[in-house]
Amino acid sequence: MRIEILCTGDEILSGKTVNTNYSHMACRLQEAGLDVAWGTTVGDSRERLAAAFRLASQRADAVIVNGGLGPTVDDLSQEVAAEAAGVELVLDENWVRRIETFYSARGRVMPPNNVKQAMLPEGSEFIDNPIGTACGFAIYIGQARFFFTPGVPREIKLMLDQEIIPRLLKMSGTRAVVALKRFHSFGLGKSRVDDVLKPLEPELEQAGVKLGFQAHYPQLETKLLAKGYSQEEAAARLAPFAQAVRQYLGSYLLAEDTETLEGALLRALTAKGATLAVAECGTHGAVASRLAAHDSAGTVFARGTLGASSDSLARAVGCSVEGHAPPASRVAAIARAARTAAHTSLGLAVLMEPGDVPAEGWVHIAIAKEDDEPICRSACLLGAGEQIRAGGVELALDCVRRLSAGLSVADVIDFEKRPSTRPAAA
Amino acid sequence: MRIEILCTGDEILSGKTVNTNYSHMACRLQEAGLDVAWGTTVGDSRERLAAAFRLASQRADAVIVNGGLGPTVDDLSQEVAAEAAGVELVLDENWVRRIETFYSARGRVMPPNNVKQAMLPEGSEFIDNPIGTACGFAIYIGQARFFFTPGVPREIKLMLDQEIIPRLLKMSGTRAVVALKRFHSFGLGKSRVDDVLKPLEPELEQAGVKLGFQAHYPQLETKLLAKGYSQEEAAARLAPFAQAVRQYLGSYLLAEDTETLEGALLRALTAKGATLAVAECGTHGAVASRLAAHDSAGTVFARGTLGASSDSLARAVGCSVEGHAPPASRVAAIARAARTAAHTSLGLAVLMEPGDVPAEGWVHIAIAKEDDEPICRSACLLGAGEQIRAGGVELALDCVRRLSAGLSVADVIDFEKRPSTRPAAA
């Protein structure tokens, strides 16, 4: 079944809004074994919308139209759908009452322009939206079944899972399922991994297994994908290749499938009964933020401190390190003080500083444990400003993961400058 | 001139990577007065790529193809471009040397598969990429000029500004410029703003000014857009409407054009010589993170503390408030303690807690100043989990903005539950 996702709206076409709805929809469809063949974006223009509907009705079997169901004048999806299907718009009385209830539950009165959201093409199939005022609907345009959905992210997410995907699976009637194996690594570049896995290509092709990469800096995702008649059969074909990928990625492998770096390290620290305090500078607070987002119960992550400078950070955690001490001593002292102040079993300190030249930046990391000397790692990272920050934050979290897994924190990464191999003259 | 942006790659088509390249390109083109007519996404499939090139060559004058120039087997753009244009691929010797230099400057040797990146369609125009190993190129396919660009975000950003946009402007030969006026507000829903601005519609249409909205929760962007022969002429047509929008948004107007909420409040605090310490809980550290990202010099933002719980936060800032004290007293005491501990002129505390029912959550905000009682604001926010968090963070930053601008922090927002109008039974 050929599926097209058609995203509408000037705010998407003009790029003012990043199209996260598209990526969410495509991912969920793929997880359900449904491949997207085309993605199209058009603006709030009657003519272009009509042309896009016409084209999609010719090349696709099912089309998900996202957006344009709002109450405002620039929301055109219902009107253009009715025209393309050659029918009139009719008022859905039930939906008007639902919108009124929606407003009154919030202590408000429905604005008159919301009535527009209950005008649906005659003969279309109503698709419920339990959490918003824009309902969905389905209608044939030519031979293709069109599913109209609202642009509000949480509404389309819910409706896609509850309403759209079940209808698509029924339509497709296919028994093909997809087994997808994902490996998340940090520290190895895409070219290098691709190069090393190249010898597997003939075997992969013979087994009908697809190898793919997604560089999502600073992480790299290596993917194996197989279609089959059952999840078990497809997964069994992947298994030997999964083992080969795992072996190659080695200590650089952070997590598999839906697990994240944060998830892996928090799980390992929870198992040890460890608690962690973070002190950071130059990171925009991203180390603590990522841990807090994955540890809502606060089992491991206890406290984060973000300083505008390393001096201000040192003062904040009650550390009296010299401002002119070398970065490695400073970061170690801050990690120790952060641990002591928070009464945690571990203290992680991260200092980021500009490098000597543009497109370089230093990260200094220390992890303090009870009794022992802090474990330190420093790296000169290569890249643009935001890349360096992202790389430093990732390296800091990765050092905690490595420590908790009994791995060395010293393994060199592809994104750092290696002094020993640096040419004498550039 | 009709422009199409054609994004390629399984990782974009399948939604694994959010297509931020598209939004960046479309935004920059619009700012240059160039409108995008179509956005298309296709995967790494020869057949689909060829079909997409064919379609784009028929309906567009200029096509920007993004992605597929990498060194790996699934990067097909050059090959399919050559086929579509009916020419061979030839090696660009200069570019091979540039790739080799690129690697050696990093103390490495070029992997052999990178040679593929220097194979360009015969007769195509070379487009420089000063920071990566994938060069761009331009070639006619049918009547449309195709510009091929790499998928790495920082590379396409640079090449778009330096190489692609100048070529497109030359091609378009139009003198039309676009004046765009943007208003960023927080607290008023899109329906409400649209409703109130409706009376302006006839006048807007007569003046050739387009009114648009972009709900980017929790902020709303209201936009006025006019085309003209000069920036001055177009801007002059916008001006009276800009004044009307400004008046309606009133105290809810955060910033205009490229200014942000953070930028506005940091500018106001800098002018007063104020410094700020933040203490937060339940926010994932987003308040401090947003301020730190906009205040790299640390002029205003001194320190942020993120606690896993409000008790742990209170301890971290040295505050001995009772765990069972009402939230408003707790947050006030934490704001005072955060200010004292950091020796700043202001202390901002933000506590977020779940509400009584799902899809509700409380935010408690306090801003401590020298001598005075802290200024407090509490709200029960409506929405899903992440929405509530985003709304609470926005409200906290907005309270600081309101305070620094001499506005009341008490103005009710559309996203909060109003106890007085809540029905007795749901």
Interface residues (C-beta under 8 A of the other chain):
Chain A: C7 D10 E11 I12 L13 S14 G15 K16 T17 V18 N19 T20 Y22 S23 H24 M25 A26 C27 R28 L29 Q30 D35 V36 A37 W38 G39 T40 T41 V42 G43 R48 L55 G70 P71 T72 V73 D74 S104 A105 R106 G107 R108 P111 P112 N113 N114 V152 R154 K190 S191 R192 D194 D195 K198 E201 G212 F213 Q214 A215 H216 E221 H284 G285 A286 A288 S289 A292 A293 D295 G298 F301 A302 R303 G304 T305 L306 G307 A308 S309 S312 L313 A316 A341 A342 L382 A384 Q387 K417 R418 T421 R422 P423 A426
Chain B: C7 D10 E11 I12 L13 S14 G15 K16 T17 V18 N19 T20 Y22 S23 H24 M25 A26 C27 R28 L29 Q30 D35 V36 A37 W38 G39 T40 T41 V42 G43 R48 L55 G70 P71 T72 V73 D74 S104 A105 R106 G107 R108 P111 N113 N114 V152 R154 K190 S191 R192 D194 D195 K198 E201 G212 F213 Q214 A215 H216 E221 H284 G285 A286 A288 S289 A292 A293 D295 G298 F301 A302 R303 G304 T305 L306 G307 A308 S309 S312 L313 A316 A341 A342 L382 G383 A384 Q387 K417 R418 S420 T421 R422 P423 A426
